Amino acid sequence: MNAVAAIEQNGFIINGEASDYTPLLDLIGDKRFILLGEASHGSHEFYAERVKITQKLIIEKGFNAVAIEGDWPDAYRVNRYVTHQGHDQNANEALSGFIRFPSWMWRNSVMVEFVDWLRNYNQSIDHTDSEIGFYGLDLYSLFTSIDEVIRFLRKYDAALAQQAKERYACFDRFGRDSQRYGYAVGLGNGSLSCEDEVVTQFLELNRLKPNQLSEPFFSAQQNANLVKNAEQYYRSMFNSGVSSWNLRDQHMMQTLIEIDRYVSNKKSKPAKMIVWAHNSHLGDARATEMAVRGELNLGQLVRQRYADNAFLLGFSTHHGTVTASSDWGDPEEIKKVRPALKESYEYLMHCSGLGNFLLPLHANSNLIELLSVERLERAIGVIYRPETERQSHYLYANLPYQFDAIIHIDKTSALQPIDIGQRWRSGEAPETFPVGI
């Protein structure tokens, strides 16, 4: 039997039926940490399928927290909306904190529906202790998090708030531009560093003794920690001796641990958490060429800490369209996704003829053996450059060790942003493959 035949024999077709994910729920069992990936940051189907899976995990298995590859203060605003706090009147307003590029990652039509679903679900249950929380794991919101720490302290102690404001004023000389700060300090001008100030403020905040289950205090702690780690992250971006990637994923893991601790204490039972992020963050880095570069990721760290309590689910596609930009900060566009390279896992999935399907990667020893051949795997982030696709969007991986299961959607479509710009339009992009490969 070859690899394609093994995929065909072990795959479970996804065709829109209510029972599509029964095999997946059986695989998940009683695990507490379910990591749901995506092969791009702009494919509608990846978001839509994650929503379906998340809803089933909440309703059928009692999961009580969702954590995303998004910044803490922006996600916490959504958390306040879905738990009927705050002042936002609708999901669009609740998601309006996600204005930093790439805004479409979280300000999109699928997220609007999901956020409203979470709010309605929380309203339908009997006890607030059973509410589903919504949290962010990322660390790009340096200045927003600074503002949130000061805002919390103003309500707690005006003198402490003024002290925090003076410490964080260290960043003012950079015009609230985090990359400008990283460039100035990371290239050797250590006298400009704000490291001492952010570490001191983080320690000072954690010396406070309000109710440890106070949500405002918990959120302020995460914001102060984010500022501390973001300062280090931006400083490391221009220092080749430190991996900013590792710092970022270690921050995500640290935040996940804190959410787990907080939710578990609040509900007086172990938290059950769902994580949404890109495959590159959630697939075990040790099974990819990332490890050769000395990089780790969240999926690896979760497996190392939680072992059998973790389940890693990847997504893949063969062709279609995607919402992405041509360069960082450029407007989003609908781009044609080229058919997967023949040397890739995606091509094997396509050749199975199953279309859209779930593949348990540990179904049997024969499947593991046939798929445990290092192959190319595609990863599209917020930038897609089909003219250099092989160099820009493929890495080598060993799929059965990277994930516990994979969902393959053979043809995907572009995710629709809430704020549709002039460069984004309805319908598929024209078939215009560049010359380069």
C-alpha positions as MATLAB code, in Angstrom:
seq = 'MNAVAAIEQNGFIINGEASDYTPLLDLIGDKRFILLGEASHGSHEFYAERVKITQKLIIEKGFNAVAIEGDWPDAYRVNRYVTHQGHDQNANEALSGFIRFPSWMWRNSVMVEFVDWLRNYNQSIDHTDSEIGFYGLDLYSLFTSIDEVIRFLRKYDAALAQQAKERYACFDRFGRDSQRYGYAVGLGNGSLSCEDEVVTQFLELNRLKPNQLSEPFFSAQQNANLVKNAEQYYRSMFNSGVSSWNLRDQHMMQTLIEIDRYVSNKKSKPAKMIVWAHNSHLGDARATEMAVRGELNLGQLVRQRYADNAFLLGFSTHHGTVTASSDWGDPEEIKKVRPALKESYEYLMHCSGLGNFLLPLHANSNLIELLSVERLERAIGVIYRPETERQSHYLYANLPYQFDAIIHIDKTSALQPIDIGQRWRSGEAPETFPVGI';
ca = [
       0.000    0.000    0.000;
       1.291    3.478   -0.834;
       0.744    6.703    1.102;
      -2.174    7.907   -1.037;
      -4.034    4.618   -0.601;
      -3.409    4.727    3.161;
      -4.851    8.242    3.340;
      -7.906    7.154    1.353;
      -8.415    4.154    3.631;
      -8.082    6.073    6.927;
      -9.682    9.429    6.122;
     -13.140   10.521    7.320;
     -14.950   12.624    4.726;
     -16.284   16.027    5.828;
     -19.440   16.898    3.900;
     -21.416   19.214    6.148;
     -23.176   16.547    8.206;
     -23.754   16.922   11.948;
     -21.696   13.758   12.489;
     -18.633   15.006   10.584;
     -16.603   15.538   13.740;
     -17.697   12.552   15.791;
     -14.419   10.738   14.944;
     -12.462   13.837   16.016;
     -14.286   14.107   19.348;
     -13.576   10.423   19.928;
      -9.874   11.031   19.300;
      -9.849   14.017   21.658;
     -11.444   12.082   24.487;
     -10.821   13.788   27.846;
      -7.858   15.912   26.762;
      -7.847   19.489   28.134;
      -5.815   21.418   25.560;
      -7.016   21.305   21.960;
      -4.847   23.243   19.515;
      -6.591   24.092   16.239;
      -4.256   25.274   13.503;
      -4.596   26.816   10.063;
      -2.399   26.685    6.964;
      -2.999   30.369    6.206;
      -4.249   33.455    8.014;
      -6.790   34.194    5.298;
      -8.798   31.075    4.357;
     -12.524   31.097    5.129;
     -12.838   27.338    5.576;
     -10.138   27.100    8.241;
     -11.963   29.647   10.387;
     -15.388   28.141    9.706;
     -14.305   24.587   10.563;
     -12.555   25.754   13.724;
     -15.790   27.425   14.778;
     -17.747   24.199   14.253;
     -15.204   22.173   16.202;
     -15.038   24.759   18.991;
     -18.815   24.832   19.348;
     -18.919   21.046   19.635;
     -16.128   21.040   22.219;
     -17.985   23.638   24.283;
     -21.403   22.011   24.057;
     -20.456   18.333   24.148;
     -17.216   18.292   26.160;
     -17.489   21.271   28.481;
     -14.607   23.396   27.198;
     -14.597   26.791   28.877;
     -11.908   29.002   27.313;
     -10.790   30.019   23.827;
      -7.315   31.520   23.332;
      -6.196   32.982   20.006;
      -3.087   34.184   18.209;
      -4.096   37.740   19.019;
      -3.043   40.391   21.503;
      -4.299   40.330   25.098;
      -6.087   43.709   25.356;
      -7.891   43.334   22.008;
      -9.069   39.811   22.825;
     -10.019   40.786   26.371;
     -12.348   43.406   24.970;
     -14.092   40.557   23.138;
     -14.086   38.569   26.380;
     -15.955   41.362   28.132;
     -18.526   41.438   25.329;
     -19.180   37.679   25.272;
     -19.496   37.621   29.075;
     -21.938   40.567   28.994;
     -19.601   43.187   30.417;
     -18.220   46.354   28.876;
     -20.008   48.845   26.643;
     -19.803   47.354   23.140;
     -23.205   47.004   21.501;
     -22.357   44.326   18.948;
     -19.625   41.938   17.816;
     -18.261   44.384   15.270;
     -17.608   46.918   18.033;
     -16.150   44.240   20.310;
     -13.657   43.278   17.588;
     -12.695   46.872   16.840;
      -9.542   46.634   18.942;
      -7.989   44.502   16.217;
      -6.881   47.424   14.062;
      -3.193   46.568   13.794;
      -2.113   44.903   10.545;
      -3.338   42.297    9.661;
      -6.750   43.341   10.946;
      -8.621   40.760    8.839;
      -7.187   37.926   10.940;
      -9.781   38.671   13.609;
     -11.990   41.344   12.030;
     -13.733   39.062    9.552;
     -17.231   37.771    8.856;
     -16.659   34.370   10.503;
     -15.454   35.949   13.732;
     -18.466   38.268   13.933;
     -20.803   35.278   13.853;
     -18.683   33.282   16.304;
     -18.390   36.118   18.834;
     -22.144   36.614   18.763;
     -22.619   32.868   19.192;
     -20.359   32.903   22.272;
     -22.284   35.804   23.765;
     -25.634   34.091   23.172;
     -24.313   30.793   24.531;
     -23.062   32.466   27.701;
     -26.447   34.128   28.124;
     -28.226   30.782   27.799;
     -26.386   28.957   30.579;
     -27.445   29.016   34.210;
     -24.296   30.050   36.062;
     -21.618   32.639   35.340;
     -19.028   30.096   36.523;
     -19.783   28.163   33.335;
     -19.197   31.102   30.984;
     -16.766   30.676   28.107;
     -13.850   33.114   28.206;
     -12.016   34.557   25.188;
      -8.331   35.450   25.535;
      -5.307   36.559   23.501;
      -1.832   34.988   23.591;
       0.270   37.304   21.419;
       2.552   40.206   22.373;
       2.429   42.945   19.736;
       0.247   45.352   21.737;
       3.058   47.056   23.647;
       1.490   50.513   23.901;
      -2.130   49.391   24.223;
      -1.091   47.167   27.125;
       0.769   50.075   28.739;
      -2.428   52.118   28.591;
      -4.403   49.248   30.139;
      -1.998   48.861   33.068;
      -2.192   52.584   33.844;
      -5.992   52.557   33.488;
      -6.257   49.716   36.016;
      -3.953   51.422   38.506;
      -5.881   54.698   38.319;
      -8.877   52.836   39.741;
      -6.733   51.132   42.366;
      -4.253   53.794   43.516;
      -3.635   57.154   41.789;
      -0.066   57.403   43.091;
       0.842   53.964   41.736;
      -0.731   54.897   38.410;
       1.434   58.023   38.193;
       4.503   55.986   39.050;
       3.696   53.494   36.264;
       3.117   56.335   33.815;
       6.546   57.769   34.621;
       8.241   54.395   34.149;
       6.530   53.694   30.854;
       7.380   57.235   29.670;
      10.751   55.718   28.793;
       9.157   54.738   25.470;
       7.897   58.256   24.673;
      11.103   59.272   22.924;
      10.293   56.659   20.230;
       6.885   58.111   19.398;
       5.020   54.992   20.515;
       6.679   53.122   17.638;
       7.725   49.690   18.912;
       9.867   48.833   15.888;
      11.673   52.158   16.135;
      12.417   51.304   19.754;
      13.688   47.844   18.806;
      15.890   49.248   16.059;
      17.454   51.900   18.307;
      18.131   49.607   21.262;
      18.751   46.337   19.430;
      21.558   47.795   17.345;
      23.657   48.535   20.359;
      22.489   51.713   22.060;
      21.740   49.998   25.344;
      21.463   53.284   27.226;
      18.058   53.772   25.536;
      16.686   50.461   26.826;
      13.459   50.454   28.840;
      14.075   46.951   30.176;
      14.603   47.969   33.810;
      11.461   50.115   33.830;
       9.113   47.434   32.447;
      10.506   44.690   34.686;
      10.212   46.916   37.768;
       6.630   47.828   36.892;
       5.698   44.180   36.342;
       7.111   43.238   39.768;
       5.438   46.214   41.448;
       2.041   45.295   40.027;
       2.355   41.716   41.185;
       3.045   42.860   44.734;
      -0.467   44.243   44.967;
      -2.925   42.154   46.968;
      -6.425   42.610   45.556;
      -8.750   39.660   45.203;
      -6.601   37.222   43.219;
      -9.660   36.121   41.239;
     -10.459   39.714   40.297;
     -10.747   39.813   36.528;
      -9.463   43.407   36.232;
      -6.362   42.501   38.272;
      -5.763   39.330   36.266;
      -6.035   41.284   33.016;
      -3.685   43.984   34.321;
      -1.145   41.306   35.267;
      -1.232   39.888   31.734;
      -0.864   43.344   30.221;
       2.121   44.160   32.436;
       3.710   40.832   31.553;
       3.033   41.511   27.870;
       4.785   44.892   28.096;
       7.798   43.226   29.728;
       8.001   40.481   27.116;
       7.201   42.759   24.175;
      10.062   45.055   25.173;
      12.415   42.089   25.042;
      10.860   40.866   21.787;
      11.286   44.157   19.931;
      14.781   44.566   21.316;
      15.678   41.088   20.047;
      14.322   41.618   16.520;
      17.544   43.314   15.498;
      19.841   41.054   17.500;
      20.728   37.927   15.525;
      21.930   36.200   18.693;
      18.404   35.950   20.122;
      15.447   34.323   18.397;
      12.476   36.691   18.508;
      10.338   33.782   17.280;
      11.197   31.774   20.392;
      10.484   34.719   22.675;
       7.087   35.169   21.075;
       6.021   31.536   21.399;
       7.397   31.316   24.934;
       5.235   34.325   25.791;
       2.224   32.550   24.274;
       2.952   29.500   26.418;
       3.431   31.577   29.549;
       0.105   33.327   28.931;
      -1.644   30.008   28.265;
      -0.378   28.687   31.604;
      -1.667   31.792   33.388;
      -5.089   31.487   31.724;
      -5.209   27.808   32.691;
      -4.387   28.661   36.303;
      -6.870   31.530   36.470;
      -9.793   29.696   34.834;
      -9.135   26.530   36.860;
      -9.151   28.498   40.139;
     -12.203   30.504   39.163;
     -14.237   27.451   38.201;
     -12.777   25.171   40.912;
     -11.985   22.523   38.315;
      -9.325   22.029   35.620;
      -9.779   24.416   32.712;
     -10.462   22.974   29.260;
      -8.936   25.211   26.622;
      -9.117   25.610   22.841;
      -6.291   27.434   21.065;
      -6.510   28.981   17.597;
      -3.259   29.823   15.810;
      -1.294   29.096   12.656;
       0.042   25.592   12.000;
       3.566   26.993   12.374;
       2.795   27.815   16.012;
       0.681   24.789   16.903;
       2.356   21.876   15.113;
       5.263   20.442   17.119;
       8.360   22.333   15.902;
      10.560   19.336   16.687;
       8.980   17.556   13.698;
       9.912   20.327   11.243;
      12.993   22.080    9.925;
      12.293   24.814   12.495;
      14.141   22.671   15.022;
      17.259   22.696   12.856;
      17.200   26.503   13.075;
      16.944   26.304   16.858;
      13.307   27.390   16.903;
      10.610   26.049   19.187;
       6.880   26.783   19.198;
       3.719   26.699   21.257;
       2.682   23.233   20.098;
       6.002   21.770   21.236;
       5.826   23.544   24.591;
       2.234   22.414   25.196;
       3.161   18.803   24.450;
       6.186   18.986   26.724;
       4.185   20.405   29.630;
       0.790   18.739   29.250;
       1.728   15.520   27.414;
      -1.345   13.298   26.979;
      -3.647   16.188   27.861;
      -2.824   17.918   24.564;
      -4.233   17.342   21.081;
      -2.705   19.083   18.041;
      -4.887   19.450   14.934;
      -3.452   20.870   11.716;
      -5.177   22.091    8.556;
      -4.094   21.953    4.923;
      -5.321   22.858    1.446;
      -4.362   22.076   -2.130;
      -5.565   25.177   -4.013;
      -8.107   27.999   -3.982;
      -7.967   31.646   -2.952;
      -6.690   33.431    0.148;
      -6.883   36.869    1.718;
      -3.305   38.082    2.076;
      -0.972   40.973    1.356;
       2.033   41.196   -0.924;
       4.172   42.814    1.771;
       3.920   43.724    5.446;
       1.453   46.554    5.922;
       0.112   46.433    2.353;
      -3.646   46.309    1.701;
      -5.229   42.862    1.770;
      -6.114   41.234   -1.541;
      -7.778   38.091   -2.822;
      -4.900   35.995   -4.136;
      -4.972   32.755   -6.079;
      -3.388   29.865   -4.149;
      -1.328   27.774   -6.511;
      -1.843   23.987   -6.581;
       0.380   22.282   -4.030;
       3.811   21.077   -5.124;
       4.034   17.372   -5.974;
       6.643   16.822   -3.272;
       4.259   18.012   -0.561;
       1.875   16.455    1.943;
      -0.870   18.638    0.486;
      -0.440   16.959   -2.891;
      -0.792   13.514   -1.280;
      -4.028   14.637    0.372;
      -5.327   15.948   -2.945;
      -4.456   12.708   -4.750;
      -6.530   10.691   -2.283;
      -9.644   12.028   -4.017;
     -11.455   12.412   -0.675;
     -11.882   16.171   -1.051;
     -12.466   17.513    2.462;
     -11.605   15.066    5.213;
     -10.207   14.380    8.664;
      -7.132   12.166    8.844;
      -6.112   10.723   12.253;
      -2.339   10.552   11.894;
      -1.904    7.781   14.441;
      -4.673    5.554   13.062;
      -2.316    2.631   12.575;
       1.381    1.822   12.277;
       1.145    1.400    8.504;
      -0.183    4.947    8.015;
       2.469    6.378   10.345;
       5.231    4.566    8.489;
       4.036    5.700    5.057;
       3.609    9.341    6.100;
       6.738    9.567    8.250;
       8.813   10.515    5.248;
      10.029   14.085    5.443;
       8.043   16.073    2.898;
       7.306   19.650    2.026;
       4.441   21.389    3.811;
       2.945   24.751    2.853;
       2.536   27.672    5.236;
       0.899   30.940    4.159;
       0.857   33.692    6.752;
      -0.484   37.208    6.220;
       1.821   37.635    3.221;
       1.543   35.418    0.145;
       4.149   35.564   -2.611;
       3.296   32.942   -5.222;
       6.172   34.128   -7.424;
       8.606   32.676   -4.841;
       6.277   30.107   -3.341;
       8.766   27.268   -2.869;
      11.242   29.480   -1.026;
       8.703   31.616    0.807;
       5.937   29.195    1.790;
       7.246   25.644    2.161;
       9.192   23.898    4.884;
      10.070   20.270    5.519;
       8.021   18.407    8.099;
       7.248   14.942    9.435;
       3.462   15.114    9.638;
       2.601   12.240   12.053;
       4.953   13.695   14.667;
       3.946   17.290   14.025;
       0.187   16.795   14.578;
      -2.196   14.231   16.042;
      -4.620   14.690   13.133;
      -5.020   16.836   10.034;
      -8.068   18.313    8.338;
      -7.619   18.754    4.609;
      -9.869   21.164    2.698;
      -8.975   20.573   -0.932;
     -10.184   23.936   -2.256;
     -10.340   26.924    0.079;
     -11.736   30.429   -0.437;
     -10.617   33.869    0.687;
     -11.661   35.025    4.145;
     -13.924   38.103    3.993;
     -12.731   41.071    6.096;
     -15.250   43.230    7.939;
     -13.561   46.314    6.520;
     -13.330   45.561    2.809;
     -10.695   47.738    1.174;
     -10.413   48.765   -2.436;
      -7.915   45.987   -3.197;
     -10.216   43.287   -1.813;
     -13.165   42.366   -3.974;
     -15.744   39.626   -4.317;
     -15.060   36.680   -6.556;
     -11.894   34.739   -7.322;
      -8.716   36.444   -8.396;
      -7.754   35.945  -12.052;
      -5.491   33.076  -13.043;
      -2.222   34.971  -13.308;
       0.642   32.811  -12.088;
       3.979   34.632  -12.096;
       7.024   33.297  -13.869;
       9.074   32.610  -10.733;
       8.590   29.480   -8.614;
];
